[in-house]
Amino acid sequence: MHPNIPKPLHGMPPRELLSRKWWEQTKATAKAKFNACWSCGVSPSQAKFRKWLESHECYSICFNSGRTEYTGTVALCHFCHNFIHDGRLFALLQKGKISERYYLSILAHGNTLLKDWLGLKTPFIKRPFQPNEPFCFRPDWQTVPKFKPLGWKFNPSLPEATWEDYHLILDGKRYERKHQTFQDWREFYGN
């Protein structure tokens, strides 16, 4: 599963920085590759809630330097996609736009995948009704066996990136943050 996009980079996905034609081609390619969710493997017709695949941009993120590089787009079922965006999902719950049952169903779906991936006793699950930090920030992250390569990292012996450090690399070009400060971000998203 993919970590949340760092707040300084919210609102600047490649689909908005590049052309609509690029995005339509990229989505179609991702969806056609397996015709199933890349995370849980469910086919669109068997998916929970929505019977189609959604597209999600993936990034290699260094939480020490702030460098966030677009690495590709994957096709996900609605539940896997919303599990990745649990911060947004929690905000929708708080605003009364989704039910608690729906919210908890998505977290349960994603946490089951994490347990399948990392082992049943893994401490790395998303907890309901609270913000969830990237797992790589946890001191015991390096001790957990991982069966798939990860494109995100955090070295606790180095300083964490500041708001100003975050930037996006897309096709070799550097893009600075959309929101210059946390306060700008809060005002934009109404948090």
N, CA, C and O of each residue as an XYZ file, in Angstrom:
764
protein
N       0.839     -1.186      0.000
C       0.000      0.000      0.000
C       0.881      1.245      0.000
O       2.004      1.221      0.505
N       0.394      2.273     -0.538
C       1.126      3.527     -0.715
C       0.880      4.462      0.463
O      -0.240      4.528      0.970
N       1.907      5.189      0.910
C       1.665      6.149      2.003
C       0.884      7.357      1.507
O       0.763      7.590      0.305
N       0.363      8.111      2.451
C      -0.317      9.353      2.092
C       0.674     10.306      1.430
O       1.856     10.326      1.775
N       0.186     11.083      0.488
C       1.006     12.108     -0.154
C       1.285     13.189      0.888
O       0.363     13.609      1.587
N       2.529     13.650      1.010
C       2.818     14.717      1.979
C       1.943     15.950      1.721
O       1.750     16.356      0.575
N       1.424     16.528      2.788
C       0.512     17.673      2.672
C       1.053     18.798      1.787
O       0.277     19.383      1.032
N       2.355     19.130      1.844
C       2.822     20.219      0.976
C       2.579     19.959     -0.516
O       2.552     20.898     -1.311
N       2.402     18.686     -0.896
C       2.223     18.351     -2.311
C       0.774     18.039     -2.678
O       0.494     17.638     -3.807
N      -0.139     18.219     -1.742
C      -1.553     18.013     -2.071
C      -1.965     18.989     -3.172
O      -1.522     20.137     -3.206
N      -2.813     18.512     -4.057
C      -3.366     19.378     -5.094
C      -2.483     19.565     -6.310
O      -2.726     20.462     -7.117
N      -1.457     18.731     -6.456
C      -0.625     18.858     -7.651
C      -0.272     17.493     -8.252
O       0.901     17.185     -8.460
N      -1.295     16.682     -8.528
C      -1.032     15.387     -9.152
C      -0.601     15.565    -10.610
O      -0.960     16.553    -11.251
N       0.168     14.608    -11.127
C       0.604     14.692    -12.526
C      -0.542     14.910    -13.506
O      -0.364     15.583    -14.521
N      -1.717     14.349    -13.218
C      -2.848     14.507    -14.135
C      -3.253     15.963    -14.292
O      -3.852     16.328    -15.303
N      -2.931     16.816    -13.295
C      -3.239     18.241    -13.406
C      -2.063     19.040    -13.961
O      -2.250     20.135    -14.491
N      -0.857     18.498    -13.841
C       0.327     19.204    -14.332
C       0.604     18.899    -15.803
O       1.193     19.714    -16.512
N       0.175     17.717    -16.254
C       0.369     17.325    -17.651
C      -0.974     17.411    -18.383
O      -1.960     17.892    -17.824
N      -1.006     16.955    -19.603
C      -2.216     17.112    -20.423
C      -3.298     16.086    -20.088
O      -3.018     15.019    -19.540
N      -4.521     16.429    -20.424
C      -5.662     15.513    -20.260
C      -5.447     14.257    -21.105
O      -5.775     13.152    -20.671
N      -4.901     14.422    -22.296
C      -4.623     13.285    -23.177
C      -3.640     12.318    -22.497
O      -3.836     11.103    -22.532
N      -2.593     12.861    -21.883
C      -1.621     12.033    -21.167
C      -2.327     11.222    -20.080
O      -2.092     10.022    -19.938
N      -3.198     11.893    -19.313
C      -3.876     11.226    -18.206
C      -4.808     10.124    -18.703
O      -4.830      9.036    -18.128
N      -5.567     10.381    -19.748
C      -6.486      9.370    -20.280
C      -5.712      8.146    -20.772
O      -6.136      7.015    -20.535
N      -4.589      8.356    -21.452
C      -3.765      7.236    -21.931
C      -3.153      6.466    -20.762
O      -3.125      5.236    -20.764
N      -2.669      7.199    -19.774
C      -2.033      6.579    -18.610
C      -3.037      5.731    -17.831
O      -2.724      4.607    -17.440
N      -4.234      6.257    -17.603
C      -5.286      5.504    -16.903
C      -5.653      4.238    -17.669
O      -5.749      3.159    -17.085
N      -5.856      4.373    -18.961
C      -6.264      3.225    -19.776
C      -5.204      2.128    -19.745
O      -5.536      0.946    -19.653
N      -3.945      2.509    -19.820
C      -2.855      1.533    -19.779
C      -2.826      0.803    -18.442
O      -2.688     -0.420    -18.407
N      -2.955      1.542    -17.345
C      -2.930      0.926    -16.008
C      -4.096     -0.041    -15.826
O      -3.912     -1.141    -15.303
N      -5.283      0.354    -16.248
C      -6.468     -0.483    -16.067
C      -6.420     -1.737    -16.941
O      -6.897     -2.796    -16.533
N      -5.845     -1.621    -18.138
C      -5.801     -2.755    -19.062
C      -4.728     -3.777    -18.688
O      -4.817     -4.941    -19.079
N      -3.720     -3.349    -17.935
C      -2.587     -4.234    -17.649
C      -3.021     -5.552    -17.013
O      -2.605     -6.615    -17.473
N      -3.846     -5.510    -15.971
C      -4.303     -6.731    -15.298
C      -5.823     -6.871    -15.302
O      -6.341     -7.944    -14.994
N      -6.537     -5.814    -15.643
C      -7.994     -5.760    -15.530
C      -8.449     -6.208    -14.140
O      -9.460     -6.895    -13.989
N      -7.680     -5.805    -13.136
C      -7.983     -6.116    -11.736
C      -7.247     -5.106    -10.866
O      -6.326     -4.430    -11.323
N      -7.661     -5.015     -9.617
C      -6.993     -4.125     -8.667
C      -5.554     -4.599     -8.467
O      -5.319     -5.771     -8.175
N      -4.613     -3.704     -8.621
C      -3.204     -4.056     -8.476
C      -2.846     -4.385     -7.030
O      -1.806     -4.995     -6.781
N      -3.672     -4.001     -6.091
C      -3.367     -4.231     -4.680
C      -4.020     -5.510     -4.155
O      -3.332     -6.377     -3.616
N      -5.330     -5.635     -4.304
C      -6.026     -6.808     -3.746
C      -6.366     -7.859     -4.800
O      -6.709     -8.988     -4.450
N      -6.279     -7.510     -6.082
C      -6.514     -8.474     -7.145
C      -7.959     -8.661     -7.571
O      -8.232     -9.473     -8.455
N      -8.893     -7.936     -6.972
C     -10.302     -8.109     -7.309
C     -10.584     -7.573     -8.717
O     -10.031     -6.553     -9.129
N     -11.451     -8.279     -9.442
C     -11.857     -7.794    -10.763
C     -12.905     -6.695    -10.576
O     -13.562     -6.647     -9.536
N     -13.071     -5.824    -11.553
C     -14.070     -4.756    -11.407
C     -15.466     -5.281    -11.075
O     -16.168     -4.688    -10.257
N     -15.871     -6.374    -11.694
C     -17.231     -6.884    -11.464
C     -17.425     -7.446    -10.056
O     -18.557     -7.537     -9.581
N     -16.340     -7.821     -9.384
C     -16.420     -8.385     -8.035
C     -16.077     -7.372     -6.940
O     -16.132     -7.699     -5.754
N     -15.727     -6.157     -7.329
C     -15.282     -5.142     -6.368
C     -16.411     -4.709     -5.438
O     -17.586     -4.749     -5.801
N     -16.026     -4.293     -4.229
C     -16.989     -3.774     -3.258
C     -17.386     -2.357     -3.648
O     -16.540     -1.576     -4.085
N     -18.613     -2.029     -3.501
C     -19.185     -0.692     -3.668
C     -19.238     -0.238     -5.125
O     -20.327     -0.153     -5.693
N     -18.111      0.051     -5.739
C     -18.099      0.503     -7.144
C     -17.509     -0.589     -8.022
O     -16.498     -1.200     -7.677
N     -18.146     -0.825     -9.151
C     -17.760     -1.934    -10.026
C     -16.847     -1.476    -11.163
O     -17.049     -1.846    -12.319
N     -15.857     -0.681    -10.828
C     -14.868     -0.259    -11.816
C     -13.554     -0.024    -11.101
O     -13.492     -0.016     -9.872
N     -12.505      0.167    -11.882
C     -11.187      0.457    -11.325
C     -10.929      1.952    -11.365
O     -11.340      2.643    -12.298
N     -10.247      2.439    -10.350
C      -9.847      3.838    -10.268
C      -8.335      3.911    -10.486
O      -7.638      2.905    -10.354
N      -7.842      5.071    -10.811
C      -6.414      5.243    -11.071
C      -5.760      6.032     -9.946
O      -6.327      6.993     -9.425
N      -4.556      5.603     -9.585
C      -3.817      6.258     -8.497
C      -2.372      6.473     -8.928
O      -1.691      5.543     -9.358
N      -1.919      7.715     -8.804
C      -0.521      8.015     -9.095
C       0.345      7.561     -7.927
O      -0.010      7.764     -6.765
N       1.480      6.948     -8.240
C       2.404      6.450     -7.215
C       3.682      7.278     -7.210
O       4.080      7.858     -8.220
N       4.304      7.312     -6.049
C       5.481      8.152     -5.856
C       6.529      7.421     -5.035
O       6.210      6.601     -4.174
N       7.774      7.733     -5.315
C       8.884      7.379     -4.449
C       9.102      8.603     -3.572
O       9.382      9.689     -4.079
N       8.974      8.434     -2.259
C       9.019      9.574     -1.342
C      10.166      9.401     -0.356
O      10.290      8.355      0.280
N      11.000     10.420     -0.230
C      12.008     10.457      0.829
C      11.536     11.493      1.843
O      11.530     12.692      1.563
N      11.148     11.025      3.004
C      10.620     11.916      4.035
C      11.721     12.705      4.746
O      11.428     13.555      5.587
N      12.999     12.426      4.409
C      14.100     13.217      4.953
C      14.433     14.405      4.059
O      14.672     15.507      4.552
N      14.449     14.187      2.755
C      14.824     15.263      1.825
C      13.618     16.005      1.257
O      13.750     17.136      0.790
N      12.442     15.374      1.293
C      11.249     15.965      0.700
C      11.095     15.661     -0.779
O      10.101     16.047     -1.394
N      12.071     14.973     -1.354
C      11.995     14.621     -2.782
C      10.894     13.579     -2.976
O      10.900     12.525     -2.340
N       9.959     13.889     -3.856
C       8.830     13.018     -4.147
C       8.765     12.875     -5.656
O       8.467     13.836     -6.365
N       9.045     11.674     -6.147
C       9.121     11.462     -7.592
C       7.983     10.567     -8.070
O       7.746      9.492     -7.519
N       7.287     11.028     -9.098
C       6.219     10.231     -9.708
C       6.855      9.001    -10.347
O       7.801      9.116    -11.126
N       6.322      7.811    -10.009
C       6.884      6.570    -10.533
C       5.925      5.800    -11.432
O       6.322      4.810    -12.047
N       4.678      6.233    -11.519
C       3.729      5.549    -12.377
C       2.322      5.595    -11.815
O       2.080      6.131    -10.734
N       1.410      5.024    -12.566
C       0.000      4.998    -12.183
C      -0.461      3.554    -12.122
O      -0.107      2.742    -12.977
N      -1.254      3.237    -11.105
C      -1.794      1.891    -10.935
C      -3.318      1.947    -10.953
O      -3.918      3.004    -10.757
N      -3.926      0.800    -11.189
C      -5.387      0.675    -11.151
C      -5.769      0.010     -9.832
O      -5.216     -1.027     -9.468
N      -6.716      0.614     -9.122
C      -7.141      0.111     -7.817
C      -8.656      0.046     -7.734
O      -9.363      0.822     -8.375
N      -9.144     -0.902     -6.928
C     -10.568     -0.904     -6.625
C     -10.857      0.295     -5.716
O      -9.938      0.888     -5.151
N     -12.110      0.639     -5.584
C     -12.510      1.803     -4.795
C     -12.048      1.694     -3.337
O     -11.608      2.686     -2.756
N     -12.143      0.509     -2.744
C     -11.751      0.351     -1.341
C     -10.245      0.507     -1.159
O      -9.814      1.197     -0.235
N      -9.434     -0.112     -2.012
C      -7.972      0.038     -1.897
C      -7.565      1.491     -2.122
O      -6.691      2.009     -1.426
N      -8.192      2.142     -3.085
C      -7.856      3.536     -3.378
C      -8.183      4.435     -2.187
O      -7.392      5.309     -1.831
N      -9.330      4.226     -1.581
C      -9.703      5.055     -0.435
C      -8.895      4.726      0.815
O      -8.702      5.594      1.666
N      -8.421      3.493      0.940
C      -7.544      3.145      2.060
C      -6.253      3.962      1.987
O      -5.765      4.454      3.004
N      -5.712      4.099      0.795
C      -4.504      4.909      0.617
C      -4.779      6.351      1.018
O      -3.938      6.998      1.642
N      -5.951      6.851      0.660
C      -6.318      8.243      0.954
C      -7.106      8.328      2.267
O      -8.134      9.001      2.336
N      -6.621      7.646      3.300
C      -7.370      7.596      4.561
C      -7.482      8.957      5.243
O      -8.428      9.183      5.998
N      -6.548      9.858      5.000
C      -6.679     11.204      5.568
C      -7.891     11.920      4.993
O      -8.671     12.527      5.727
N      -8.042     11.847      3.684
C      -9.211     12.429      3.012
C     -10.486     11.712      3.464
O     -11.510     12.344      3.721
N     -10.404     10.393      3.555
C     -11.551      9.588      3.972
C     -12.018      9.993      5.376
O     -13.216     10.121      5.626
N     -11.057     10.194      6.290
C     -11.393     10.602      7.652
C     -12.032     11.991      7.656
O     -12.972     12.242      8.410
N     -11.523     12.892      6.812
C     -12.120     14.237      6.713
C     -13.565     14.148      6.220
O     -14.428     14.876      6.710
N     -13.837     13.264      5.256
C     -15.210     13.078      4.768
C     -16.117     12.546      5.879
O     -17.274     12.953      5.987
N     -15.593     11.643      6.698
C     -16.363     11.122      7.826
C     -16.684     12.244      8.809
O     -17.822     12.370      9.260
N     -15.693     13.049      9.138
C     -15.895     14.139     10.093
C     -16.910     15.158      9.592
O     -17.618     15.776     10.386
N     -16.980     15.333      8.277
C     -17.927     16.282      7.687
C     -19.301     15.661      7.453
O     -20.210     16.335      6.969
N     -19.462     14.374      7.794
C     -20.744     13.702      7.639
C     -21.067     13.309      6.205
O     -22.229     13.058      5.886
N     -20.064     13.250      5.332
C     -20.299     12.922      3.918
C     -20.266     11.422      3.648
O     -20.726     10.969      2.600
N     -19.724     10.648      4.588
C     -19.748      9.187      4.492
C     -20.150      8.633      5.852
O     -20.031      9.312      6.872
N     -20.625      7.398      5.856
C     -21.047      6.783      7.119
C     -19.848      6.164      7.836
O     -18.819      5.868      7.229
N     -20.013      5.982      9.124
C     -18.968      5.327      9.917
C     -18.767      3.887      9.440
O     -17.640      3.394      9.401
N     -19.845      3.226      9.083
C     -19.749      1.842      8.603
C     -18.911      1.755      7.328
O     -18.053      0.881      7.203
N     -19.158      2.652      6.394
C     -18.401      2.702      5.140
C     -16.918      2.954      5.435
O     -16.050      2.269      4.894
N     -16.633      3.938      6.295
C     -15.268      4.288      6.690
C     -14.551      3.075      7.291
O     -13.435      2.746      6.889
N     -15.194      2.420      8.249
C     -14.576      1.272      8.911
C     -14.407      0.088      7.963
O     -13.451     -0.675      8.099
N     -15.318     -0.076      7.008
C     -15.200     -1.159      6.018
C     -13.959     -0.979      5.156
O     -13.264     -1.947      4.847
N     -13.685      0.255      4.771
C     -12.499      0.525      3.951
C     -11.229      0.275      4.756
O     -10.292     -0.342      4.249
N     -11.180      0.742      6.002
C      -9.993      0.495      6.828
C      -9.793     -1.002      7.062
O      -8.661     -1.484      7.017
N     -10.862     -1.734      7.307
C     -10.756     -3.182      7.521
C     -10.224     -3.872      6.266
O      -9.385     -4.768      6.357
N     -10.709     -3.459      5.101
C     -10.254     -4.029      3.830
C      -8.747     -3.834      3.667
O      -8.020     -4.790      3.396
N      -8.285     -2.607      3.830
C      -6.861     -2.315      3.660
C      -5.992     -2.955      4.720
O      -4.906     -3.449      4.418
N      -6.457     -2.951      5.963
C      -5.673     -3.570      7.033
C      -5.536     -5.072      6.834
O      -4.511     -5.652      7.191
N      -6.556     -5.709      6.268
C      -6.461     -7.134      5.947
C      -5.358     -7.365      4.925
O      -4.595     -8.324      5.041
N      -5.267     -6.498      3.928
C      -4.193     -6.622      2.937
C      -2.827     -6.437      3.578
O      -1.891     -7.176      3.272
N      -2.704     -5.451      4.471
C      -1.425     -5.235      5.160
C      -1.028     -6.465      5.968
O       0.143     -6.847      5.984
N      -1.992     -7.084      6.635
C      -1.691     -8.281      7.418
C      -1.298     -9.443      6.512
O      -0.424    -10.234      6.867
N      -1.932     -9.554      5.348
C      -1.551    -10.589      4.385
C      -0.130    -10.354      3.885
O       0.621    -11.302      3.653
N       0.227     -9.100      3.723
C       1.518     -8.719      3.159
C       2.636     -8.797      4.188
O       3.724     -9.292      3.894
N       2.365     -8.301      5.411
C       3.408     -8.179      6.431
C       3.316     -9.224      7.538
O       4.216     -9.317      8.372
N       2.243    -10.008      7.556
C       2.057    -11.012      8.600
C       0.935    -10.609      9.548
O       0.716     -9.423      9.797
N       0.233    -11.598     10.071
C      -0.946    -11.342     10.906
C      -0.656    -10.506     12.145
O      -1.519     -9.750     12.590
N       0.534    -10.624     12.707
C       0.852     -9.917     13.951
C       1.484     -8.551     13.702
O       2.003     -7.932     14.631
N       1.447     -8.086     12.483
C       2.089     -6.803     12.189
C       1.467     -5.665     12.999
O       0.248     -5.595     13.150
N       2.320     -4.771     13.519
C       1.788     -3.582     14.190
C       1.424     -2.486     13.192
O       0.901     -1.438     13.572
N       1.702     -2.736     11.923
C       1.511     -1.702     10.908
C       0.137     -1.803     10.267
O      -0.042     -2.414      9.213
N      -0.812     -1.194     10.928
C      -2.162     -1.081     10.390
C      -2.607      0.363     10.585
O      -2.021      1.099     11.379
N      -3.628      0.757      9.871
C      -4.177      2.102     10.039
C      -5.268      2.038     11.096
O      -6.186      1.223     11.017
N      -5.153      2.894     12.066
C      -6.109      2.930     13.169
C      -7.241      3.901     12.840
O      -7.000      4.980     12.299
N      -8.473      3.517     13.167
C      -9.607      4.399     12.850
C      -9.663      5.636     13.737
O      -9.132      5.663     14.848
N     -10.317      6.642     13.211
C     -10.653      7.874     13.936
C      -9.441      8.678     14.392
O      -9.506      9.384     15.398
N      -8.342      8.575     13.659
C      -7.159      9.371     13.976
C      -6.279      9.481     12.743
O      -6.355      8.636     11.851
N      -5.447     10.510     12.682
C      -4.500     10.599     11.565
C      -3.488      9.458     11.669
O      -3.096      9.078     12.772
N      -3.071      8.920     10.549
C      -2.094      7.838     10.524
C      -0.817      8.323      9.861
O      -0.837      8.770      8.714
N       0.290      8.236     10.582
C       1.583      8.653     10.035
C       2.100      7.579      9.085
O       1.670      6.429      9.171
N       3.018      7.932      8.176
C       3.615      6.900      7.320
C       4.302      5.838      8.183
O       4.975      6.169      9.159
N       4.133      4.582      7.827
C       4.710      3.500      8.614
C       6.223      3.618      8.738
O       6.797      3.222      9.752
N       6.873      4.164      7.709
C       8.333      4.241      7.745
C       8.825      5.199      8.827
O      10.023      5.225      9.108
N       7.946      5.981      9.442
C       8.333      6.860     10.548
C       8.450      6.079     11.862
O       9.052      6.568     12.818
N       7.896      4.902     11.913
C       7.900      4.126     13.155
C       9.261      3.459     13.345
O       9.820      2.926     12.387
N       9.803      3.478     14.568
C      11.145      2.943     14.801
C      11.288      1.464     14.458
O      12.375      1.032     14.073
N      10.225      0.679     14.586
C      10.324     -0.758     14.327
C      10.083     -1.138     12.866
O      10.044     -2.325     12.542
N       9.920     -0.151     11.978
C       9.629     -0.423     10.567
C      10.705     -1.284      9.915
O      10.380     -2.192      9.150
N      11.975     -1.019     10.199
C      13.065     -1.746      9.540
C      13.119     -3.215      9.952
O      13.727     -4.021      9.248
N      12.504     -3.581     11.064
C      12.556     -4.965     11.539
C      11.480     -5.850     10.918
O      11.514     -7.070     11.076
N      10.540     -5.253     10.225
C       9.436     -6.022      9.656
C       9.839     -6.550      8.283
O      10.257     -5.775      7.423
N       9.717     -7.877      8.065
C      10.045     -8.392      6.734
C       9.032     -7.892      5.708
O       7.823     -7.927      5.940
N       9.539     -7.433      4.587
C       8.671     -6.929      3.527
C       8.896     -7.774      2.280
O      10.034     -8.045      1.895
N       7.819     -8.178      1.667
C       7.915     -9.085      0.537
C       7.862     -8.371     -0.803
O       8.016     -8.995     -1.853
N       7.646     -7.071     -0.767
C       7.604     -6.279     -1.992
C       8.466     -5.043     -1.779
O       8.492     -4.507     -0.671
N       9.171     -4.575     -2.806
C      10.010     -3.385     -2.626
C       9.165     -2.138     -2.373
O       8.063     -1.992     -2.902
N       9.702     -1.261     -1.564
C       9.001     -0.027     -1.229
C       9.752      1.159     -1.809
O      10.982      1.167     -1.844
N       9.017      2.148     -2.257
C       9.628      3.330     -2.830
C       9.544      4.529     -1.915
O       9.543      5.666     -2.387
N       9.474      4.303     -0.622
C       9.410      5.424      0.305
C      10.240      5.084      1.519
O      10.293      3.934      1.956
N      10.900      6.121      2.068
C      11.827      5.844      3.157
C      11.924      7.012      4.124
O      11.603      8.157      3.803
N      12.379      6.673      5.314
C      12.648      7.664      6.352
C      13.773      7.121      7.210
O      13.678      6.006      7.721
N      14.830      7.890      7.373
C      15.950      7.514      8.222
C      15.826      8.312      9.516
O      16.017      9.528      9.506
N      15.507      7.647     10.634
C      15.284      8.387     11.875
C      16.526      9.085     12.409
O      16.416      9.965     13.263
N      17.713      8.709     11.918
C      18.929      9.378     12.381
C      19.172     10.695     11.641
O      20.076     11.450     11.998
N      18.374     10.967     10.625
C      18.472     12.224      9.879
C      17.242     13.075     10.171
O      16.203     12.543     10.561
N      17.346     14.388      9.989
C      16.163     15.223     10.234
C      15.047     14.943      9.225
O      15.298     14.594      8.072
N      13.827     15.104      9.690
C      12.666     14.972      8.810
C      12.584     16.206      7.915
O      12.938     17.308      8.333
N      12.119     16.015      6.694
C      11.963     17.142      5.763
C      11.015     18.180      6.348
O      10.038     17.840      7.015
N      11.313     19.437      6.094
C      10.413     20.511      6.505
C       9.386     20.731      5.403
O       9.517     20.189      4.306
N       8.385     21.513      5.693
C       7.355     21.846      4.711
C       7.998     22.367      3.429
O       7.615     21.981      2.325
N       8.979     23.247      3.595
C       9.628     23.900      2.448
C      10.475     22.940      1.618
O      10.754     23.221      0.452
N      10.889     21.813      2.196
C      11.739     20.855      1.478
C      10.976     20.061      0.421
O      11.573     19.600     -0.552
N       9.676     19.895      0.598
C       8.928     19.006     -0.296
C       8.808     19.579     -1.702
O       8.507     20.755     -1.902
N       9.057     18.697     -2.667
C       8.947     19.060     -4.084
C       8.653     17.787     -4.874
O       8.933     16.677     -4.421
N       8.092     17.968     -6.043
C       7.716     16.855     -6.911
C       8.653     16.816     -8.106
O       8.962     17.846     -8.705
N       9.099     15.619     -8.445
C       9.866     15.395     -9.669
C       8.959     14.614    -10.615
O       8.500     13.518    -10.294
N       8.712     15.192    -11.773
C       7.825     14.593    -12.769
C       8.500     14.697    -14.128
O       8.745     15.794    -14.628
N       8.797     13.549    -14.719
C       9.510     13.510    -16.000
C      10.776     14.357    -15.959
O      11.088     15.070    -16.913
N      11.505     14.273    -14.843
C      12.772     14.978    -14.704
C      12.669     16.452    -14.347
O      13.690     17.105    -14.133
N      11.464     16.982    -14.279
C      11.267     18.401    -13.969
C      10.835     18.558    -12.512
O      10.030     17.778    -12.002
N      11.378     19.571    -11.857
C      11.048     19.839    -10.453
C       9.880     20.821    -10.359
O       9.871     21.860    -11.019
N       8.896     20.473     -9.526
C       7.743     21.333     -9.254
C       7.729     21.636     -7.755
O       7.845     20.731     -6.929
N       7.587     22.899     -7.418
C       7.528     23.296     -6.010
C       6.109     23.111     -5.483
O       5.176     22.894     -6.256
N       5.954     23.198     -4.182
C       4.670     22.972     -3.530
C       3.606     23.942     -4.003
O       3.898     25.070     -4.397
N       2.369     23.480     -3.955
C       1.233     24.339     -4.291
C       0.914     25.266     -3.124
O       0.586     26.435     -3.325
N       1.009     24.747     -1.924
C       0.686     25.512     -0.713
C       1.997     25.839     -0.007
O       2.714     24.934      0.420
N       2.312     27.111      0.117
C       3.616     27.527      0.635
C       3.786     27.278      2.127
O       4.911     27.117      2.601
N       2.684     27.244      2.875
C       2.747     26.992      4.316
C       1.621     26.054      4.721
O       0.672     25.836      3.967
N       1.743     25.505      5.920
C       0.684     24.652      6.449
C      -0.609     25.447      6.596
O      -1.696     24.925      6.346
N      -0.492     26.695      6.997
C      -1.679     27.549      7.141
C      -2.385     27.727      5.793
O      -3.614     27.695      5.726
N      -1.606     27.916      4.715
C      -2.190     28.003      3.368
C      -2.961     26.725      3.046
O      -4.071     26.773      2.517
N      -2.357     25.586      3.372
C      -2.989     24.288      3.117
C      -4.302     24.183      3.896
O      -5.326     23.791      3.338
N      -4.272     24.535      5.186
C      -5.473     24.460      6.030
C      -6.586     25.342      5.490
O      -7.746     24.930      5.452
N      -6.244     26.543      5.076
C      -7.259     27.462      4.544
C      -7.845     26.930      3.242
O      -9.050     27.039      3.015
N      -7.004     26.358      2.389
C      -7.467     25.838      1.107
C      -8.425     24.661      1.299
O      -9.464     24.588      0.644
N      -8.068     23.740      2.201
C      -8.866     22.534      2.397
C      -9.923     22.675      3.489
O     -10.693     21.744      3.722
N      -9.970     23.809      4.152
C     -11.004     24.044      5.154
C     -10.853     23.203      6.398
O     -11.848     22.834      7.021
N      -9.625     22.893      6.769
C      -9.384     22.074      7.980
C      -9.064     22.948      9.169
O      -8.834     22.438     10.266
